[in-house]
Amino acid sequence: MITTNFFGKNCHIERDLNDKTNLQQFLNNNSPICFVNQVHSNNVVSITNQQQILTHQVSSLPKADAMVSNQPNITLAIVTADCIPLLFFDTKKQIIGATHAGFRGAKSGIVENTVIAMQQLGAKNITACLGPCIRQQSYQVSNDFYIDFLQENSQNEQFFVADPNNQHKFLFDLPLYIKHKLKKIAITDIIDNHIDTYSNPELYHSYRRATHLAVSDYGRNISAISLC
């Protein structure tokens, strides 16, 4: 059985990720929980044996921004605070994946690399789930940010609109950018809960909102996918 969960402020976890007690209670299963040391990269870790599962239980975590696995009785978990949590699964092949996708990782191929890693394990019919993240109406970016994306590909203009409140700024649609990347690699079964972390302060942590409010610790939302 595969289950997906997108938690917010209701499921607290410390920055070092060592105490998983609260998360374990919310998951309602006893599977080992695997994290990575997220660094906004395009690195994906494939967890295919019990020793690797143990490696992801300790404080010295592998530097990566996605995990995939075909191991039974496992939970893959990532933390976000505006970036997109992406959970992947192939129910027939019993293969799962979890990805932390900010704009840097997305630009450098973390989405594509996660799908490739799942396919290398045998996945064929992959579903992608987008969780709570910053949405376009809340994601103001600079003109330099906009130009940088257009230099990558002129078609990227479709992911921006002019900020009606500031003629020198744009609003960026990160979820649409991610969906575009998924469809380009033939992942069309896409689920999106359309939740904006920035505009839901009671329920979700947001790095950008915390920055605007001058709050030092912005908190972390947990997203998890379990194969049990």
N, C-alpha and C positions, 0 to 999 in steps of 0.2 A: 504494500500500500504506500502511495506517495501522498504526502500532505504538505501544503504550503502555508506559511504564516508571515504576515507583515505586522510587526509590533511597533508601538510608539512609546509614549511616556509611561504607559501602563506597565512596561516590562523593562525595568532598569538594569543596566550592566555597567560596571566600572570600566575605566579606560584601558586597564591592563588585560581585560577579558578573562581573568583567571577564575573569578567566582561566577560559575554558571548556574548556581542554585535557582535563582529566580526564573531564568530562561527555561530551565529543565521543568519547572512546575507549570509554566505556561504551555510548553510543548505537550505535556501529558504523555510523554514516553520516556523510556530509559536509554535511548540510543546515545552513543558518544557524540559530542558536538564539536565540529571542526571549524576553526577560524583560520584566516591568514593575516599576515601583516600587510595591510593595504597601503599601497604606495603610488596610486594613480598610474599604474603600468599597464602593459598588455600581456602580462604573465599569467598563465593558467597552470594550476597544479592538478594532476590526475591522481586520485586516491583509489588505488586498486588492491591494497592489502592491509592487513591489520597493523603492521608496523607503521605505515604512513598515517593511519588513524591516530596512533599514539603520538606521533610527531606533532600533530595538530592540536594536541591537548596541553602543550607546555607553553611557557612564556616566550621562548625563542621561536616564533612562528616563521614559516617561509614567507619571503617577500613576494607577494602576488596579489592579484585583484579578482581572481576567480578560481573556483574549484569545480571539478566534475568527479563523479564516482558511480561505480556499478556495484558497490558493496552493500549488502543488506544490513539493516540495523545501524544506520548512520544518519546524522543531521549535518548539513552544510549551512553555515550561518555567516552573514556579513553585516557590517554596520554602515549606516549612512546618515547624513544630516542635511541633505538636499540633493546629493547625487542619486542616480537611479539604482534601486535594488532590482536586479533581474534574476528571476528564478526560472530554470528550464527543466523540462522533464519529457521523457519518452516512456509512457506507461506500459507499452508492449514490451520494450526491451529492458525496462526497469533501470533506467539511467537518469541521473539528475545532475543539475549544475546550479551554481550560485555565483553571481557576478556583481561587483561594485563598478558602476559605470558613470563616472563623471565625464565632463567634456574632454579632458586630456586622455583618459583611457579609451574613450569612444573614438577619438580621432586617431589614436595609434593602433586600434584593432582589437581591443579587448572583447568586443561582442563577437566578432568573426572567429577569434581564437578559441572562445568558449565553445562555440558550435562545432568547430573542427575537432576539438578535444573530445566532445561527446560522440561525434561521428566515428572517431578512432576507436572508441569503446563499443561501437556497434549501433549507436542511435540512428534512427531513420525518420521517425515522425515526431518532431520536436515541437513542443508548445513553449512559448515564452510568456512570462508574467511580469508586467511592470508594476512596481509598488509605489508607495508614497514618495514623492520627490518634488523639487521645485518646478512649478509650471510656468508657462510663458508669461502670464500676466504679472508674475513676481520676479522674473529673471531679467533684470536690467543689465545690459553689458555695454562696453565702450565701443566707440567707432573702430578702434584698433582691433578689438576682438572680432568684430564684424568683418573687417577687411581680411584678417588672417584666415577666417573660414572661407571667404570667397576666393582667396588665393589658392586654397586647397582644391576647391571645385566651385566654379561659378554657379552651379545648380544649388549650392548651399544657401543661396539667397532665400529659398522657399522657407527656411527655418527661422527667419527674422521678420519682424515688423518694426516700423519706427515707433519709438516711445512717444505717445501723445503728450506726455508731460515734460519732455526734454528733447529738443531737436537734435542734440548731439549724442543721444543714446538710442539703443535698440533693445527690443525684447526678444530673447532667444528661446526657441521651443526645443529643449533637450529631448523630451520624449518622442517628438516627431522625428528628430534626427536619428534616434535609436531605432525607431520603427522602420525608417527608411533603410538603415543598414541591415536590419533583419530581413526585410523583404528582398533586398538585393542578393541575399544568400539563400533565398527560397524558404525562409521561415515566415509563414503566413498565418499560422494559428497563434495569434497574439492577444493576450488578455491585459487590459489596462484598467486600474481602479480609479484613475483620474483624480487622485487626491493630491492637493498642494500642501507640502510641508510648511511653507512660509506662512500661509494664511490660515493655518489651523494650530494656533499656539497652545490650545488646551490639550491637544492630542498628540502632536508630533514635534520633535526637535528640528530646528533649522539653523544651520550655520550662518546663513545670510541674515536672518532675523536677529540672531544673537549679536552679530557684528553691528547691525544698525542700532541695537539697544545697548551696545557696549557691555555685553555680558561675556565674561571670560570663558566659561565652560558652556558650550553650546549643546552638549548632550549627544546621544547617539540612538538612532532607531535601529532595531534588529529585524532582519528578515531571514527566514530559515525555511529550508526544504528538507523533509525527512523521507527516507526510504526504509520502511520497516516491514 
